Amino acid sequence: MKWRAPIDSFNKEGILCTRRFRYCGDIAPYWGDKGKECMFAKWVARNNSTRYYEGRRKGKERLTQIAYPCGKIELYTGPRGEERLVKIRYPDKCVEYYYGARGRERALYACTKEEDDAMHSDDETPIEWQPQLTAEQYQQRDRLRQAVIERRQGTLREALKTCTNVRELTGCRVPYEEAHDILMENATNALKGKIEAIKHRITGDEYAELTGALEAYMALVPPL
């Protein structure tokens, strides 16, 4: 099919306001100074969804969110061309977090909106905006947080076995300390496995020396 140029609409100053793509029917509004207009959204005709973008440089806008008519919202992170799915909010208040590189995202864990709110760190909110909770409310928040942490332990451990870049967990509300502890455990187990694999080729004293050295080293590594 022959490519057809989009239809652009300008204001009286000659600034691009909207662009309509004739081959698919998508419509994208723009903002910015003349010649530096940036796309900040796009209505997609085929599924009636709306894509939202961020970026102050023309042609460098990055996808941050896709909203569907049913109420489902997908959130993305990463530079233009490398945006990856990190979170989905469903109309029933269920929230799913994803990890992995673009195109290979996998679900890490799911939680309710109430649990998701509880996982929000106070460090992310200015102290004057933090809610004043009662002792009972703090206990309830801690119970919700612990429920999410326990639920995601299995999938998080599996993810960290193959995850080559912990930044792939960015946006999943997994504290670095939690990932660090699991990575240290994985490394220790891997070293123990290698020592066990050569046990038959070394003397008992050498085996004891290796295992002792490993335990001593791990004892020196402070928890975060």
RODO-2510 file (C-alpha; in nm, 4 decimals, decimal comma):
residues 224
     n   res          X          Y          Z
     1     m     0,0000     0,0000     0,0000
     2     k     0,1336     0,3392    -0,0953
     3     w     0,2372     0,5532     0,1999
     4     r     0,0196     0,8570     0,2547
     5     a     0,1507     1,1628     0,4353
     6     p    -0,0237     1,2516     0,7631
     7     i    -0,2578     1,5486     0,7850
     8     d    -0,1159     1,8215     1,0088
     9     s    -0,3140     2,0992     1,1767
    10     f    -0,1456     2,4247     1,2799
    11     n    -0,2549     2,7221     1,4863
    12     k    -0,2348     3,0796     1,3616
    13     e     0,1308     3,1057     1,4713
    14     g     0,2196     2,8079     1,2536
    15     i     0,2744     2,5729     1,5474
    16     l     0,1849     2,2073     1,4904
    17     c    -0,1159     2,1177     1,7056
    18     t    -0,2326     1,7746     1,5838
    19     r    -0,1238     1,5127     1,3353
    20     r    -0,3678     1,2636     1,1835
    21     f    -0,2231     0,9479     1,0313
    22     r    -0,4378     0,8683     0,7287
    23     y    -0,3248     0,5083     0,6827
    24     c    -0,4492     0,4018     1,0292
    25     g    -0,6657     0,6864     1,1595
    26     d    -0,4483     0,7573     1,4657
    27     i    -0,4473     1,1141     1,5969
    28     a    -0,1583     1,2711     1,7900
    29     p    -0,1677     1,6108     1,9643
    30     y     0,1553     1,8134     1,9923
    31     w     0,2863     2,0937     2,2108
    32     g     0,5940     2,3178     2,2151
    33     d     0,7502     2,6064     2,0299
    34     k     0,7373     2,6308     1,6531
    35     g     0,9734     2,3807     1,4956
    36     k     1,0247     2,2049     1,8301
    37     e     0,6799     2,0551     1,8758
    38     c     0,6711     1,7286     2,0739
    39     m     0,4040     1,4599     2,0678
    40     f     0,2552     1,4128     2,4133
    41     a    -0,0234     1,1647     2,3308
    42     k    -0,1653     0,9496     2,0551
    43     w    -0,5160     0,8130     2,0131
    44     v    -0,4929     0,4691     1,8485
    45     a    -0,7922     0,3985     1,6278
    46     r    -0,7640     0,0181     1,6064
    47     n    -0,8311    -0,0392     1,9779
    48     n    -0,9442     0,3055     2,0955
    49     s    -0,6509     0,3299     2,3382
    50     t    -0,4554     0,6433     2,4245
    51     r    -0,0769     0,6463     2,4488
    52     y     0,0980     0,9106     2,6576
    53     y     0,4526     1,0340     2,6003
    54     e     0,7146     1,2410     2,7802
    55     g     1,0068     1,4351     2,6389
    56     r     1,1033     1,7920     2,5600
    57     r     1,3072     1,7138     2,2470
    58     k     1,1380     1,6678     1,9133
    59     g     1,1585     1,3067     1,7983
    60     k     1,2848     1,1889     2,1393
    61     e     0,9502     1,1406     2,3097
    62     r     0,9242     0,8187     2,5101
    63     l     0,6165     0,6114     2,5853
    64     t     0,5088     0,6243     2,9500
    65     q     0,1506     0,4981     2,9581
    66     i    -0,1226     0,3277     2,7568
    67     a    -0,4828     0,3695     2,8711
    68     y    -0,7554     0,1392     2,7362
    69     p    -1,1309     0,2073     2,7246
    70     c    -1,1969    -0,0799     2,9688
    71     g    -1,0004     0,1039     3,2388
    72     k    -0,6805    -0,0998     3,2077
    73     i    -0,3637     0,1133     3,2258
    74     e    -0,0124     0,0002     3,1310
    75     l     0,2898     0,1920     3,2613
    76     y     0,6294     0,1941     3,0885
    77     t     0,9805     0,3109     3,1712
    78     g     1,3022     0,3522     2,9750
    79     p     1,4399     0,5760     2,6975
    80     r     1,2772     0,6045     2,3549
    81     g     1,2910     0,2755     2,1691
    82     e     1,3684     0,0823     2,4894
    83     e     1,0471     0,1390     2,6820
    84     r     0,9492    -0,1685     2,8811
    85     l     0,6328    -0,2601     3,0657
    86     v     0,6664    -0,2275     3,4450
    87     k     0,3121    -0,2111     3,5754
    88     i    -0,0506    -0,2784     3,4825
    89     r    -0,3483    -0,1368     3,6704
    90     y    -0,6752    -0,3209     3,6130
    91     p    -1,0286    -0,1839     3,6578
    92     d    -1,0897    -0,4272     3,9462
    93     k    -0,8072    -0,2528     4,1416
    94     c    -0,5637    -0,5387     4,0846
    95     v    -0,2051    -0,4282     4,0146
    96     e     0,0619    -0,6348     3,8374
    97     y     0,4344    -0,5583     3,8317
    98     y     0,6650    -0,6728     3,5519
    99     y     1,0398    -0,7074     3,5103
   100     g     1,2706    -0,7824     3,2191
   101     a     1,4027    -0,6191     2,9062
   102     r     1,1742    -0,4722     2,6391
   103     g     0,9767    -0,7428     2,4641
   104     r     1,0677    -1,0024     2,7287
   105     e     0,8761    -0,8643     3,0249
   106     r     0,7399    -1,1176     3,2724
   107     a     0,5034    -1,0786     3,5652
   108     l     0,6850    -1,0535     3,8980
   109     y     0,3891    -1,0289     4,1339
   110     a     0,0335    -0,9045     4,1693
   111     c    -0,1360    -0,7234     4,4546
   112     t    -0,4457    -0,5268     4,5427
   113     k    -0,4520    -0,1471     4,5285
   114     e    -0,4578    -0,1409     4,9096
   115     e    -0,1439    -0,3549     4,9234
   116     d     0,0189    -0,1452     4,6528
   117     d    -0,0483     0,1722     4,8498
   118     a     0,1023     0,0076     5,1584
   119     m     0,4208    -0,0771     4,9645
   120     h     0,4706     0,2910     4,8779
   121     s     0,7744     0,4018     5,0771
   122     d     0,7451     0,7052     5,3026
   123     d     1,0849     0,8077     5,1639
   124     e     0,9125     0,8851     4,8323
   125     t     0,6776     1,1390     4,9905
   126     p     0,7703     1,4756     5,1463
   127     i     0,7204     1,4535     5,5215
   128     e     0,4583     1,7292     5,5200
   129     w     0,2468     1,5224     5,2783
   130     q     0,2789     1,1942     5,4665
   131     p    -0,0470     1,0801     5,6271
   132     q    -0,0660     1,0754     6,0028
   133     l    -0,1507     0,7142     6,0837
   134     t    -0,2609     0,5612     6,4094
   135     a    -0,0687     0,2721     6,5662
   136     e    -0,3326     0,0317     6,4363
   137     q    -0,3066     0,1737     6,0841
   138     y     0,0733     0,1359     6,0918
   139     q     0,0312    -0,2278     6,1969
   140     q    -0,2172    -0,2878     5,9165
   141     r     0,0206    -0,1312     5,6638
   142     d     0,3061    -0,3502     5,7887
   143     r     0,0863    -0,6610     5,7580
   144     l    -0,0024    -0,5712     5,3991
   145     r     0,3623    -0,5059     5,3126
   146     q     0,4719    -0,8369     5,4622
   147     a     0,2011    -1,0234     5,2712
   148     v     0,3301    -0,8815     4,9403
   149     i     0,6953    -0,9535     5,0270
   150     e     0,6163    -1,3153     5,1137
   151     r     0,4018    -1,3617     4,8028
   152     r     0,6708    -1,2404     4,5631
   153     q     0,9631    -1,4278     4,7188
   154     g     0,9357    -1,7266     4,4840
   155     t     0,9110    -1,5332     4,1583
   156     l     1,1712    -1,2794     4,2737
   157     r     1,4196    -1,5578     4,3455
   158     e     1,3541    -1,7076     4,0027
   159     a     1,3891    -1,3666     3,8389
   160     l     1,7249    -1,3010     4,0050
   161     k     1,8626    -1,6335     3,8805
   162     t     1,8576    -1,5067     3,5228
   163     c     1,8352    -1,1293     3,5638
   164     t     2,1651    -0,9817     3,4419
   165     n     2,0766    -0,6245     3,5337
   166     v     1,9021    -0,5481     3,8626
   167     r     1,7785    -0,2258     3,7022
   168     e     1,5256    -0,4445     3,5201
   169     l     1,3453    -0,4509     3,8549
   170     t     1,3182    -0,0713     3,8569
   171     g     0,9543     0,0236     3,8972
   172     c     0,8628    -0,3027     4,0723
   173     r     0,8895    -0,1504     4,4209
   174     v     1,1488    -0,4109     4,5186
   175     p     1,3961    -0,2490     4,7635
   176     y     1,7581    -0,2934     4,6623
   177     e     1,8248    -0,4491     5,0029
   178     e     1,5761    -0,7283     4,9293
   179     a     1,7305    -0,8029     4,5893
   180     h     2,0829    -0,7770     4,7359
   181     d     2,0134    -1,0406     5,0011
   182     i     1,8799    -1,2867     4,7441
   183     l     2,1704    -1,2197     4,5053
   184     m     2,4194    -1,2811     4,7869
   185     e     2,2438    -1,6060     4,8743
   186     n     2,2492    -1,7127     4,5080
   187     a     2,6211    -1,6336     4,4802
   188     t     2,6997    -1,8248     4,7984
   189     n     2,5054    -2,1284     4,6813
   190     a     2,6781    -2,1161     4,3422
   191     l     3,0230    -2,1106     4,5062
   192     k     2,9258    -2,3917     4,7404
   193     g     2,8137    -2,5922     4,4390
   194     k     3,1492    -2,5416     4,2667
   195     i     3,3367    -2,6455     4,5816
   196     e     3,1225    -2,9577     4,6098
   197     a     3,1911    -3,0355     4,2419
   198     i     3,5680    -3,0535     4,3027
   199     k     3,5469    -3,2171     4,6457
   200     h     3,6534    -3,5525     4,5054
   201     r     3,9694    -3,3980     4,3569
   202     i     4,1002    -3,2286     4,6726
   203     t     4,2013    -3,3398     5,0197
   204     g     3,9801    -3,3087     5,3239
   205     d     4,1943    -3,0278     5,4619
   206     e     4,1710    -2,8336     5,1353
   207     y     3,7933    -2,8809     5,1289
   208     a     3,7630    -2,7565     5,4860
   209     e     3,9872    -2,4606     5,4063
   210     l     3,7756    -2,3600     5,1042
   211     t     3,4413    -2,3883     5,2837
   212     g     3,5823    -2,2075     5,5870
   213     a     3,7155    -1,9256     5,3707
   214     l     3,3795    -1,8879     5,1958
   215     e     3,1889    -1,8730     5,5246
   216     a     3,4369    -1,6230     5,6673
   217     y     3,4077    -1,4025     5,3578
   218     m     3,0273    -1,4059     5,3635
   219     a     3,0350    -1,3160     5,7329
   220     l     3,2379    -1,0067     5,6445
   221     v     2,9843    -0,8853     5,3870
   222     p     2,7527    -0,6527     5,5794
   223     p     2,3793    -0,6633     5,5085
   224     l     2,2395    -0,3503     5,3437
***
